[in-house]
């Protein structure tokens, strides 16, 4: 089952472009961003599996967290497209 995750990372992990290059190569993952140090990820993998992929890509450098965005307990000020992705587990049609 697809779940929504938040990946938040420090500058010591990499630039947004470097993290984007990492995430976009994950098979079966949908993603987007609208904040400088965070990505929204949709995946059937769990947080540990996603985290392991990031560690394998960057090594032990930098800090990051991958946490599930619960369907029952979430709030924030995001774009409509980001909320659509989180709530529907897919990108909105353009």
C-alpha positions, 0 to 999 in steps of 0.5 A: 500500500502506498504511503506518504512520507516527509524527507527532511534533510540538513545542508550537510547531506547535500544540496536540494539538487543532489537530494533530488538526484538521489530520490528521482532514481528510486524505483516506484517512488513519486515525489515533489518539493516546495520547501528548500530542505524537504521532499514529499515522497509516495512509496510502497516501501517503508521509512527504513527502506527509503532511509537505507536507500538515502544512506547508500547514496550519500554514505554516513554524511549529513542528517535527515529524517524520513517519517510517515505523514499520517492520514489522520493527523497532519496539518500545515501550510502547503501548496494545493499540489503538495496536499493533493500528492499527500492525500491522494498518493499521486501527482495531480493531473496537469 
